[in-house]
Amino acid sequence: MRAVLSDAKVLKLSMDAISNMIDEANIEASEAGLRLRAMDPAHVALVDFLLPAGSFDEYECGSEMVLGVDLDRLNTILKRAGSADSVELRADGEKLDIVLHGRAKRRFSLPLIEVGDEELRVPELSFLAAVEIEPKLLSEAIKDVEIASEHVTFACDQQSFRISGSGDLGSVEVEISREEAISFSCEAPARSMFSIDYLRDMTRAGDLAESARLSIGNDIPLKLEYLGSASLSFLLAPRIESE
């Protein structure tokens, strides 16, 4: 497998978000591109990442390969890429070479590892609301809520989408009207609470796309999608509030 990506940012941002939740995972290389689907050790978040073959400047994959990768190490290497660098990936079944092309050619070699191949079933969910907003708006709202709470509540009705949290230090609410959203759909009022730590990590990928799509229901997992040259989506289990 050999792949060249002129804009290293796509891979850098994706791995930065994913590696904060998942230590190691299998990356599947096929004619379709590179795919990573994994769940964090606590089984709270599921990540689904696809970098299609067409998003690469050059892409060759003669046969399907499964690359067991230490994501933290891969992320550390990708962080060494400059803003003008391109990244080249080469895999031979034993190692993954990452070559950064810029003013100098820098080659890193990452041994492949054995990663348990857990069968991940994506649950079928019936969402009541789906709101598409600017990624920056989402990440700033999470930072606002973090001032007062370790958890964030997403709530939606016909008029607005609200991101809020409360704790001993007070409360915070960010309200986004349906007119301010890029797209807005709400069949019925929906409300769910989630860990802010996971959402902080997920929003690291915000610059991947021009919009973030959040699908919610009542006390069911959140689906957060960034759709651009790469497709990165998360399912995050809710925190059920005690009576």
Residue pairs with C-beta under 8 A, 6 or more apart in sequence:
1 29
1 60
1 61
1 62
1 65
1 67
1 89
1 90
1 91
2 58
2 59
2 60
2 61
2 88
2 89
2 90
2 91
3 34
3 56
3 58
3 59
3 60
3 61
3 88
3 89
4 56
4 57
4 58
4 59
4 86
4 87
4 88
4 89
5 11
5 51
5 55
5 56
5 57
5 86
5 87
5 88
5 89
6 57
6 86
7 86
7 229
8 78
8 81
8 85
8 86
8 87
8 100
9 83
9 207
10 51
10 55
10 208
10 228
10 229
10 230
11 51
11 78
11 87
11 230
12 78
12 79
12 81
13 204
13 205
13 206
13 207
13 208
14 49
14 51
14 205
14 208
14 230
14 232
15 71
15 74
15 75
15 78
16 75
16 78
16 79
16 204
16 205
17 201
17 202
17 203
17 204
17 205
17 232
18 25
18 36
18 38
18 47
18 49
18 71
18 232
19 71
19 72
19 74
19 75
20 201
20 204
21 40
21 45
21 47
21 198
21 201
21 202
22 38
22 39
22 40
22 41
22 47
22 71
23 41
23 70
23 71
23 72
24 68
24 69
24 70
24 71
24 72
24 113
24 115
25 36
25 38
25 68
25 69
25 71
25 115
26 36
26 38
26 66
26 67
26 68
26 69
26 115
26 117
27 34
27 35
27 36
27 66
27 67
27 69
28 34
28 35
28 36
28 64
28 65
28 66
28 67
29 61
29 64
29 65
29 66
29 67
29 91
30 61
30 64
30 65
31 53
31 61
31 64
32 50
32 52
32 53
33 50
33 51
33 52
33 53
33 54
33 55
33 56
33 59
34 49
34 50
34 51
35 49
35 50
35 51
36 47
36 48
36 49
37 46
37 47
37 48
37 49
37 120
38 46
38 47
38 120
39 45
39 46
39 47
39 118
39 120
40 46
40 47
40 198
43 237
44 195
44 198
44 236
44 237
45 198
45 202
45 234
45 235
45 236
45 237
46 120
46 122
46 234
46 235
47 232
47 233
47 234
48 122
48 231
48 232
48 233
48 234
48 235
49 230
49 231
49 232
49 233
50 230
50 231
50 232
51 229
51 230
51 231
52 229
52 230
52 231
53 59
53 61
55 229
55 230
57 86
65 91
65 93
66 117
67 91
67 96
67 112
68 112
68 113
68 114
68 115
69 96
69 110
69 112
69 113
69 115
70 110
70 113
73 110
74 96
74 98
74 110
77 98
77 108
77 110
78 87
78 98
80 100
80 106
80 108
81 87
81 100
81 102
82 100
82 102
84 102
85 100
85 101
85 102
86 100
86 101
86 102
87 98
87 99
87 100
87 101
88 97
88 98
88 99
88 100
88 101
89 96
89 97
89 98
89 99
90 96
90 97
90 99
91 97
91 112
93 112
94 111
94 112
95 109
95 110
95 111
95 112
96 109
96 110
96 112
97 107
97 108
97 109
97 110
98 107
98 108
98 109
98 110
99 105
99 106
99 107
99 108
100 106
100 107
100 108
122 235
123 221
123 235
125 215
125 217
125 220
125 221
125 223
126 217
127 190
127 215
127 216
127 217
127 220
127 223
128 156
128 186
128 187
128 188
128 189
128 190
128 216
128 217
128 218
129 156
129 161
129 185
129 186
129 187
129 188
129 190
129 215
129 216
129 217
130 183
130 185
130 213
130 214
130 215
130 216
131 156
131 161
131 176
131 181
131 183
131 184
131 185
131 186
131 213
131 214
131 216
132 181
132 182
132 183
132 184
132 211
132 212
132 213
132 214
133 161
133 176
133 180
133 181
133 182
133 211
133 212
133 214
134 182
134 210
134 211
134 212
135 203
135 206
135 207
135 208
135 209
135 210
135 211
135 212
135 226
136 206
137 176
138 163
138 203
138 206
138 212
138 214
139 203
139 206
141 163
141 174
142 152
142 163
142 196
142 199
142 200
142 203
144 163
144 172
144 174
145 152
145 163
145 164
145 165
145 172
145 174
145 196
146 165
146 196
146 200
147 169
147 170
147 172
148 165
148 166
148 167
148 169
148 170
148 171
148 172
149 165
149 166
149 167
149 169
149 171
149 172
149 196
150 165
150 167
150 195
150 196
150 197
151 165
151 193
151 194
151 195
151 196
151 239
152 163
152 164
152 165
152 193
152 194
152 195
152 196
152 199
153 162
153 163
153 164
153 165
153 191
153 192
153 193
153 194
154 161
154 162
154 163
154 190
154 191
154 192
154 193
154 194
154 214
154 216
154 222
155 161
155 162
155 164
155 189
155 190
155 191
156 162
156 186
156 189
156 190
156 191
156 216
157 186
157 189
158 178
158 186
159 177
159 178
160 175
160 176
160 177
160 178
161 175
161 176
161 178
161 181
161 184
161 214
162 173
162 174
162 175
162 176
163 173
163 174
163 176
164 171
164 172
164 173
164 174
165 171
165 172
165 196
166 172
178 184
178 186
182 211
183 213
190 216
190 217
190 218
191 216
191 218
191 219
192 216
192 217
192 218
192 219
192 220
192 222
192 238
193 219
193 238
193 239
193 240
193 241
194 222
194 236
194 237
194 238
194 239
195 236
195 239
198 236
199 224
199 236
202 224
202 234
202 236
203 212
205 226
205 232
206 212
206 226
208 226
208 228
208 229
208 230
208 232
209 226
209 227
209 228
210 228
211 226
211 227
212 224
212 225
212 226
213 223
213 224
213 225
213 227
214 222
214 223
214 224
214 225
215 222
215 223
215 225
216 222
216 223
219 238
219 240
220 238
221 235
221 236
221 237
221 238
222 234
222 235
222 236
222 238
223 233
223 234
223 235
224 233
224 234
224 236
225 231
225 232
225 233
225 234
226 232
226 233
